[in-house]
């Protein structure tokens, strides 16, 4: 009630009843909303600290939803609910151009000219439940770099960082999380002999390598996630260059997975064509993995929240049908945390549920129960709007055990925990001057 006390301390008594009621209504709205980490998904909020762990306070103006709500920012790891199934029975979250981060500093003396696809570090992506990374690798500066470039050549103005730096982030995550499995999909422009195998060995990732010899090549099931963890085969690496499978032991992507078209063709309503390098999506007898791309050719941060709502869920249904009722194993997106509430994370729950336990969402699964035995799960509903929607936060949140780090691109309004109180104080002051 501190905000209400401030109102009454600052505003002298007035005989004008409707103004008093206005102040009471304002104060009540501020004091009655949830706060201090108690707000759940879709509850109204005014600051990042209002929301429970795994959520952030954001809105989606691109969809006309300006009222800030607690929005999901972390995935449910499917193996934490239903474990022990073959790897290809699960759906995993993948970030497109995982390294192309909006606040990544350019090389000294060069202004970067490229598109950006993500908003937080690879380490944080992994902490939030991302389990697949799309990385573009090039020969550059006598090394192998991550680069968002064109025509197979990296330039100062398209380069991000040496690939080994990101791979060391992956190594640290796998070392600290001994039951997790990560997939790396490389758009490969490396021409240095043995360049990739040497790079991964230097990053300390060779000890986690899933060997090509054990990958199913005729559409069979993969080993179970339990077996992969026991054997420490927790890193799957795929390249876009076929010759490197024999030369370096790096799996050729389209020998093991089918993939729909990326860019604008992959987000076209009612259509899910296969990528030209890929076999048809219905090729179950030769490829047991299915990568679903869902991102426009030209990424726009502010539009991602709209893209990750109903259109994404609809496109999953379209691709499911196009693949002969085969659920995608990988879902690749830009700006993965942006949504109008549940976003990519809710869609992933609904992709995993039917396959893993026969339920509409993984949150309804009951470990150890018969397939199709589902718990009743209440769907979140939006709480009534509260005062202070102008204090919304629409950037990305770095979830950690300490204070969240907030990135805000230019033109984005930050969440200000003192904003509702400030508004009430200004209003009280104006009224006092009038009366």
N, C-alpha and C positions, 0 to 999 in steps of 0.2 A: 504493500500500500504506500510505499515511499513516494511514488509519483503523485498519488492523490494528496498526500500530506504537503508536498511541494506546491501543488495547485492552491490549496487553501491558505498556505502561508503567504504566497505571493499575491493572491487575489483578495481584495477586501470584500466584505459582505455587500451584496447588492439586492435591492428589492425587485429587480427584474427577474422574474421566475424562469423565463425561457433561457436566459443566459446561464443561470445557475444549473439548470438541467443539462445544458450543453456541456458545461465543465464536468459535471458528474458523469455524464455519458462518456466523455473523453477519458477521464481518469479510470472509470470502470473498465473500459476497453483495454487500457494499458495494463491494468493490474490483474485482470481475470484471465488473460491468455497464458498458455503454458510457457515455461522458460527454464533456464538452468539445466538444459540437457534432458528435459522431460517430454519434449514434443516428439511425436511419432510421425511416421511417413504420412504426408499430405496434410498434416496439421499446419495452421498458419504460424508464421514466425516473423521476427523482425531482425534477428541477428544470428550468426552462425552458431553461437553457443547455446541457443535455445534448443537445438535439435539433439536427439539421442545419437550415440556413436554410430558411425557408418552413414550418417545423413548430413546434409548441409542445407542452408537456407537459400533458396533461389527461386527465380520465376522464369517465365517463358514468354516474353513480349511477342516473339515471332508467331505464337499461337493465340495472341490476345489475352494471355494469362499474366497479368501484371502483379497480382497479389502473391507475395512470397510465401512459399510453403517448404516444409522439410522434404528434401529431395534425396533419393537414394544415391549414394556415391561409392558403394562397395558391392561386390558380387557375392552370392552364396557359392562357396566352393562345392561343387556337386558331390565330390568324394567324401566330404564331411557329413553328408546325409546318407548316401547309398554308396558303399565302397565295394571293391572286389570285382567289378565288372570289366570286360574288355575295354581298352582305351577308346575304341571307336564307338562305344555306346554313349559317350558323354558329349556335351556341347561346351566349348570353351570360348572365352572372350579373347578376341585378338584386336590389337590396335594397329591401324593402318599407318605406315610411316611413323613408327613408335618414337623415333629419334627426332622427328621434325617438330620441335617444341617452340612455342611462340616466344618465350623469353630467353631462348638460347642465344648467348652473345655471338656476334659475327667474328670472323678472323680479324686480327688487328689490321687497320688500314683498309678494310673492305666493308662495304655495305651489302648485307645479304639481300638477294632478290629471288625469292622463291615463295611457294605456298607453305603454310603451316597446318599440321594435322592434329597435334595433341597439345596439352596445356601443363602437364606435370612430368616429372622425371620418370625414367624407366623403372627405377627402384620403387617409386610410389605407385606406378601403374601395377607392378607385381603385387605390392601390398594390398591394393584395392581389388585384387582378384583377376587381373589380366593374366592369361596363361599362354598367349601367343603374341609374338612380336614380328612385325613385318619390317625388315631392314634392307635398305638399298646400299650395296657395297661397291666401292670404286677404288681403283689404283689412284693415289693422289699423294703428292709430297713424299715420294719414296716409301709409302706406307699404304695401308688399306683404311679408307675413310667411309663414314656414313655421309651420304650426299644426296640431296634432292635435286637431281640435275636432268640432263637431256642428252640425247645422241651418244650415250655411252661414255661421256666425259664429265669429270668433276672440275669445277672452277672455284676460285676463291669466294665468289659471291653465291655459290650454291652448297658449299661445304659446311658440315656441322662439327664433327669431331672424329678423331681416330676411332675406328670400330672397337678396338680393344678396350677403350674406356667403358663403353656400354656393355660389352661382354663381361667385363669384370663386375659390373653391377648384377648381371645375371648369375655369375658364379657366387657372389656373396649371398644372393637370395637363396640359391639352391643349397648352399652350405648351411644357412641358418634355418632352412625349412626342409628337413630331410624326407618329407613325404610328398612334396610337391613336384609336379612335372611341367616343364616349359617347352614350348615349340617355337622355333625360329624359322621364318620363311624368308629366304634371301632373294631379292632381285639383284642378280649377280652380274657385275661388270668387271670383276677382278680377272686380270689376265696373267698375273704373276704366277709362275709354276708353284704348285703346292701352297699357294697363298692362303686359301681358306683353312686347310688342315693345320698349317703352322700357326695361323691366327688363333684358332680355338685352343690349340695346345698351349700357346703362350698366355692365354687368358685363364688357364687352369680348368677348362671345361671338358677336356678330353676324357676325364675320369667319369663324367656323367653321360657320355655319348651312347645313344641307342644305335647299335650296329646295323648297317644296311642289310647284312646277311640274315637278320632276324625279322626284317620288315615283311609283312605278307604282301605277295605280289599278284595274287589271284582273287582278291576280294574277300579273303578269309578274315576272321576276327583277329584283332591285335592281341598281344598278351594282356592279361588283366593289369589294372593299375597296381594291384598288390604285388604281382610278379615284377613289374617294372621298378617298383620302389625297392624290393628285396635285392634285385640285381644291380641297383643304382643306375639303371638305364633311364635317367630322368630328363634327358635333353634330346629332343628330336630336332634335326636340322635338315632343311630342304633347300635346294638351289634351283635356279631357273636354267642352269646349264647342264645338259644331259651328260656330257663327257666327264664331268667331275665325279660322277658316281663311281666309275671305274678308276679314274685317276687319283681321287682323294678320299673315296669312301663317303662322299656327301650325297645323300639321296636326291635323285632327280624328282622334283615336285610332282609332275604330272604323270609319273609312273605309279604314284601311290594315292593320289587324290584327284577328284574332279573339282571344278571351280566354275562358278558363274562369272559372267562378264563384270569387270570392275568399272568404276566411274558411272557416268550418267545411265548407260544401259542397265546397270545393276540396280538402279532405283526407279526404273520406269514402271509405272502402275500396270499390274497384270502380266508382266513379262519377266522371265528369268532365263535368258539364254546362256549357254555354256561359253566360257572363254575359248578363243580360237585355239590356244595351245592345249586345252583340256579335252579329254574324251567327253562324250555326252554325259549329262548328269545322271542318266539312268544306267550307266555302266557299272553295275554293282559287282559283276563277275571279275573285274580287273582292278578296281580301285575301291578300297574300303573306307576312305576318308572323303569328306565333302566340306570344302571351304566356301562359305557364302560371303561374298563381298557386299557391303551396303554402305556406300559413301559416294557423294557426287564427285564429278571430275574436278570442280573448283570448290574447295572447302570454305565454308563461312561459319565462323564460331557461333554467331547469334542465331543462325538457322538450325543448328544441330539439335537444339531442344525440341523443335517441332518435328524434325526428321526422325527422332528417336521415340516418338509417341506412336499413335495409331498407324502411320505409314510403315514403320518398321515391322510391327506385328503382322500387318497385312502382307508385306513382302515375304516374311518367313513362310506364311501359308502358301503363297504363290510358288516359292522355290521348293517347298516340301512336295507340292503336287508335281512340279516340273521334274523332280528327281525320282519320281515313282514312289512317293511316300517314304523317302529316306530323309531323316532329319539331319540338317547340317551339323558337322562336328566342330566347326570353327565359324564364329561370327565376327567379321572384321569391320570396324567402324572408325570414324574420325571423332575427336572430342567426346570420348566415351562417357564422361560423367554428366554431360548436359542432357536434360530432359525436362518434361513438365510434371515429373513426380517419380515414377518407377523406372521409366526409360529402358535402356539396354538391359539393366539388371533384372527387371521384371520379365522382360521377354525371354531372357536366358532361363529363368526359373520355369517358364511355361514351355520352353523347348526341352528341358531336361526331365520334367515331371512325367510326361507320357511314356518316354522311352525307359526311364530308370525304374519307375514303380507303377505306371499305369494311371497316374493322377494328373489332374489338369495343371498342377504346379508342383515344383519340388518341395515347397513348404507343406504340402499335404501328404508327402510320403511318410510311411512308417517303417523305419528300419527293422528288418526281421519279419515283417508281416507279409502275407501273400500278395502277389502282384495284383494291383487294383484295389487293395484295401487302403482307403484314403481317409485322412482326418478332415473334419470340417474346418475350413480356414476362412475366417472373416476377412473380406477384402477391405483395405483402407478406404476411408471416405474423407473428402476435404472438409475441414472444419470451417466455421463461419469466418468471414473476412474480419480482420482487426485493423485498428488505426495504425498508420505508419508504413503503408506499403511502399512509400518512396525510399525506405531504408533497405530495400531488397538487395540481395547479393547474387550476381549472375556470373561470377568467375568460377574458377576451379578451386578445390580445397585439397590441401595436402594433409591427409589423415596421418596422425602419428600419436605416440603416447603423450606428447607434450602439446603445446599450443599449436593450433592449426596455422599453417602458412597459407596466405591467400594471395593468389595472383589475379590481377585485374587488368585486362587489356584496356587500352585507351577508349574512353567513351562509356565505360561500364561504371555503374553506381555501386559503391561498396556498402556493405552492411555496417551501420553505425549503431552500436548498442545504446548510445545516449540520445539518438535522434528523436524517439517518441517523447522523451522527457523534455528535450529542448523545444519541441513543437508546443507542448503544453505550457511551458514557461513563457514562451513568446506570446502565445494566445492570452495567457493570464495578464501579461504586462500590457498588451494592447487594450484588453477590456478594462484594466485598472485606469488607464489613461483616459478612457472614454467616460467612465462613470464618475 
